[in-house]
Amino acid sequence: MGYDSGAAPAATFDRGAAPAATFDLGAAPAATYDLCIRNGTIVDGLGGEPYVGDVAVSDGVIAAVGSVDGAATREIDATGLLVTPGFIDLHTHYDGQAIWSDRMVPSSAHGVTTALMGNCGVGFAPCRPEDHDVLVDVMAGVEDIPGVVMVDGLPWTWETFPEFLDALDAGKRDIDVAAYLPHSPLRVYVMGQRGVDREKATAEDLAQMRKLAAEAVEVGAMGFASSRLTLHKSESGQAIPSYDAGHDEIEAIARDVKDAGGGLIQFVPDLVAGDYAPALQTVFDVAADVGLPVTFTLAIGNAGDPFFEEGLNLVEKANQNSGEAGPRVTAQVFPRPIGLVIGLELSGNPFVLYPSYRELAHLPLAERVAEMRKPEVRERILADTPASDGHPLMFAVQAWDWMFPLGEPPNYEPDASDSIAARARARGVSPLEEAYDRVLDDDGHAMLLITLANFRDASLDTVATLFGRDDVVLGLGDGGAHYGMICDASFPTYMLAHWARDRASGRLSVAEAVRELTTVPARVAGLADRGRIAVGYKGDLNVIDHAAVKLHRPVVAHDLPGGGRRLDQSADGYVATVVSGEVIAENGVPTSARPGKLIRGRQPAPV
């Protein structure tokens, strides 16, 4: 049966009230299931043709699929709506937010029911008390999490990685989370200042790292994460501790990950360098020798030599003898441009490095906008010269050809004619002047999108060629990080709206899009218990009005510890999101349910 994407009625929610009493006042029949979603268009996650049927959940797992008899404590009428597995995001940084908050937003607002954190080799464990400031400095620089947020939000009731997992396990949250053992904290824990200074690890250091890696996997680490990205610097401007780690260190850690039960190696190569392949090959070689799978960040340059093709060639070579189990190496890609959101309320804007702007930066937004609208202030800022300090990404805030206004609804595949450079040419002004005027739009609440990568030739066509490859997986949502720079955790909604409905060409079917958000990342992560709608699989589900799916422009929220600021993004079309059989959101509004758990290690498929 084909899927009709026409308008569908909103689902009705029967909360399990007993039917109207009959004359004899007999008791209502006992419920057979905890939850039953009826008459929905089931998209099973495997890529097969959607079909109409029911899905019942009991005790947190799917108990029946098809035509389901029997009552449920709660029923949802999903006539005309999609029913999909819950989405899985392989690349998040909720390491802190999962401690201080019970909601993993924005991810859980976009159908994500499982999130993996500890990516890029950064996190908060293991960590000795005297090194708290070191890890805060690293996370503030690499992931744009303000130091005050971490100081106020982290109780540091742990030192070791097992203790950190126990702290996560003790909390309540809306979705499931899992964690990698991050390389930089491990290095600092073992080597102290020598690790911060990126000295070569000694044989004694490597032995201790191996011991701690095994310990982490034994208690539930999903594997091991590391980074050699040049742009990954601490807030104080230093390269992260893992940056110079060599083959012997990666291999030592990987061997005990394998010996302790196995897991996934997550790696970020130096994407800004044209010679990133040697470091990538090192990790591939280690993984092959040890017998572990790898997933790594792949970005597509907007112009110039197609270095990403070299990365894909390495992937193909590494997977030549993978066999029926599927590729052991996967390139992790983002389905829209990789970049920044900038504006006067955010971490960056085109003038953030200008001394004359910095004189005003402390002012409340309304006062700052009023000052910037004064002709003499405008002239002074536009004539200024940027300073040489600041976050590495701030040197991209004047990429005029790749900068676009981000409106409502947000357009993540804009036409080249709408760039700041093109708009400036049309007005007969400099790009700097055009950008100045645009950041003052909407009384200073305006935002600009900088498309730093994945937007080759001002199009997502190259990204489209990667969808469906067995050696490519979606990820890089970065939820829980880059609070004032990006809001990419909304990418599942973008997949459903742009790629599976609105794009003029190269569209995916709904079944294909859902497969990329469910069974593919589940396979890569080793979470074989979820990501598909079938009996025995985890009861994580979305009920979606596909015709109504809409992504809204990001907004600024001040709900982090210490009043910290973050970008948030909402969406229409999610009628219900279900975790372990409990509804955590209805029509975009969160419920009080907090069924999310810590996932300890890889999970087997249902028997």
Steps between C-alpha positions, in 0.01 A plus 500: 500500500644838407536786743268797451675819612183704491365680804409269785283553804666550834522188711256454782631385836297258707660502842348174603173619651251217545208496255172648613342273759240253380181437692654221707802717590738214417873577520687590179716220357863495610746660261713264292764761408642816653473696175346435161543729198223410257446541126830678437714478187783288636850584377696212648851649479631237260418701187205284394169628363288666772176323590195572717480318830521511878798499737460387861755541780523328837774516761699740283524277191290450191258216573292485181501647149231478233135458588512506879216362705459581864472821697780727617535726800556779252411513133594742223299523179766558233274483196678674212817549706843344481619266773879468503764365736659758728796676339861442605761777507855365504677831563394714796666670795234465769772399751421804713133555414417139587625578851332835559179453299234235457427599139744447213377790291508586216548132404192359671285766331600353163412136550835389644459233765864387531806728513870406519730745678869530578576565133815676376688357795381769741291463813506513879638162607731368615614814681685568823371796706812702424430468125140625495612834361697328224197312369277804535755696295501227233121474479457877499733531204414191297127488561407863579356417842548805724720430799245642742244248374732211582609649833138543609361187335754227578506361856816297428380214717723269296867459423522178300311416183297226675397755762394740223281230345349432842415871530329484161322180597360663813334783308164515326466631145273493200713285265769234519866603503826311454860614532840442345816509709648837390872510418593847629371449857659154506836648398484776762392253770798276430767757410397819678663811360708288263172391339381860474831591339460212254823326592556148370354234728749271673464123523369546853247757377378263228461214747282721722294620203440139397385409849257793516369433150419142591334615821286750306380243249426247771259744667332614179707735282391477137862513391766765475496849342789720389576806287788655307306798362707820496193709583446303821674731746441580864357836595853607593608428143692174541459191285298232677698233690426225243617705201853354468425149624682245286437152364630322810264691731193446284587132465559450871160640590325318217646162598353509847169631367495186287619268777239635742211425266536730202349826387518771238789738430372850422754734343521855365787543251647841421237594244644846440828350377539354155724225639264359759512155337815373684344548844178341377691206357676456834167456676375265228816290530467479877135404472579229247784358710294501818165409347283801584261704281562871433276795425656834411393851407496572127446850360469610138693812405295773337757549226849395393643151494244235607699370796193316626537255212837392640331428831234290328767312307667411829166383636439277199848349532452439872169325437613271219482189716215598732274212397133459586532690827516824302763775487728526801592858411232764447528864402268712711340782301259783573200539265517877471783756501752480782545849629411767751202708598610852590332814628512764767351262760741217420865407546602646168410776257695670219636762740577290806876549453476878445620710798239767428223241516645339810456833677124448460480123535419512872187709446154341510379420150255790466762753612765348274267515200416863576870585513582310180225687314670832569680614180822588680514159674426321174779690326747429779433125507505462122835681483655290776749213466434163668724381782696178460373323811180305547355155438636341178152480348456875540739553210225357277243762591576702187463219245267722296441260210387231741297716738121525475213650701325229702132579500168337590478229386879449487646417159802272532548465124482868396562631151841657437324823404390539862852501644624810679753551218232480230259722692776757548576506128130548424484796741831650388649482851782301658424157652601643837229767470240246391586273792486797740149585388381139508611429859291803606185355341222389734635741763823304520342155525591418139722202428736419216598152384861438396528189285861398561480150350264251333378780270715424197420733210226655717297178498440186703518284186830344606357412839209333320738262324607359838154405624435130482866394496559219748823666610338835582289580807318817606619682809679811628192657661723622786210535742614630839788701353573812296218664693559841346624393156282229347174316545556189290323248724189575292635306200246211526221747432698640209529149358125452514404845370771591249641170382183289514245758385599850389824486303450558128725209400689212655236435760498191719194292566364516853611140552854585389522809721371310804746215436789750507375630837437162664639162394818639343625690809378214722719259304803729511468555877439134576153569638325205339205519738350815344448690177227283343136421553480129569397282794761494775669827401511797734176695520645829371266651241394819325152583374543762230271711283737513206305763307520731802870450580662842518827622642496840670783750518725460804428719801714602796408345834653584837434175684848361565655496849603846609253652251716386210385554143438236236342471159180299493289390204149364484304315236144424403371161399609279789169376631660272757847383596519179702791363705470151648126516445451833679398815315760769568345767272162565341465742209831660586422543871707292745319283752619422853619152398872439548558138391846558353779275625876474476596238242790296627690364204393343176163328500407169333202457270186345648502123489 
